[in-house]
Amino acid sequence: MRQIILDTETTGIDPRDGHRLIEIGGVEMINRRLTGRTYHQFINPERAIEEEAIGIHGITNERVADEPVFAAIADEFWAFIEGAELVIHNAPFDVGFIDHELSLLNAKRGSSLGPVAEHCRILDTLVMARKMHPGQRNSLDALCKRYQIDNGHRVLHGALLDAEILADVYLHMTGGQTALTLEARSGNEQESAQHSSGIRRLDDQRPRLAVIAPDDAELSAHHAKLDAIREAAGECAWDGLPGWSRVPASGEGEAG
């Protein structure tokens, strides 16, 4: 399964007000493993960036003045995402801006790129987070804190950085081990990736956890509790566990 974890930065909130893309960042993941392939591009939006937006992402008009316009990078970007599942935090925002840019491009040069949803599957991690953690804050920063992902290097929003962080968040949300994405990397690359994500590999030589056996009093209390359950319910699910032999509260017999 090919997935692109994607983020964008823009001149403002709503493309219907004429706002445009100014940065796109994406990282590729295949079968839940980062491939190392990324896409990152600043874009000249051909309009001014709102001050409020600059306060969020720190990208100024001067920074993008000499960057290519969207039409110049559209084909390369489309080739990167087409056919993949896009993993995006608050997907309607980013997809809305991408579709807006594609519609402007199509009208200008008569091409037929997009809309995104007709060529890519879309997975919204904000929707996922709200279902998993109802009533809680589910911003990217909040999720990093919840899953103990180090984003201390993230002062301002940036599309590629946010996409890389979202990849870690997504793997945690879906129960995957981020360490699996590091298997194909060299030792130095692994160490660097682990440091940036706040995830550490466990040493294969670590000591085994100690197993503490219950004493006779604890076993007797346990069996007495099971007998009470059997008497009240007529059966006890514990009796069906592999390796467990039913033992009366008096302590006669053995537990397997």
C-alpha positions, 0 to 999 in steps of 0.5 A: 500500500502506497501512502503519501503523508501530506501537508500544505501551507497557504496565504490564508484560510479559504481558497474561495477568498483567493488564497493560494498554496505557498508550500507543499510537503510530503513523505512516501510510505509503502506498506507502513515503511518510510521509503525516504522519498519526499516531495517539498516545494515552495510556491509563488502564490502570485498574491500577498500572504496574510500577516496572520498566516505568516505568524503561523508558518513564518513564510514571508512574501519575500521568501516565495517571491522567486519560487516557481508558480504552481503551474510550473510544478503541478505535473511533478507534484501530481505524479508524486501523489496520483494513485496513493492514499493521502494521509492528511490532518484536516484533509478538507483544508489541504485538499480544498487548496490543491483542488483550487490550484488544479482548477485554476491550472486546468482553466488556464492551460486546458489540462485535466488534473484532479480533482484529488478525490477522484485519483487518490484515497484520502485518510483524515487523521483529524477525523480519526483522532476525534473518534479515538479521543472524543472531547480532547484536543486533537491538533498535531501538537496535542497528538504529539504530546499524547503519543510522546513524539518529540516535536520540540524542534517544531517552532513554526509550521512547515509543510515537510516537517509537519508531514514527517511528524504526522507520519509518526503520529499516524503510525502510533494512532494505527498501532504500528511500530515506527521502528519498523520504518527504520529497518532499511536504513543505515545505523547513522540514519536510524539513530538520526531518525529515532532522535528526531521522532523521540523514539528509541530502539530497545537494546536486544541485550536488555535483561528479561523481565522478572517473573514473580510467582504468587505465594500460597496465600495469594493463590488461595485468595485467587482460587476462592475468588474463582469459586465465588464466580463459578457459584454465582455465574455457573461457569468461569472463563478462567477455567478455559485458559490454556495451561490452567487447571482448576484448583479449589480454594483449599489449595489442593491440586496444582495450577498449570 
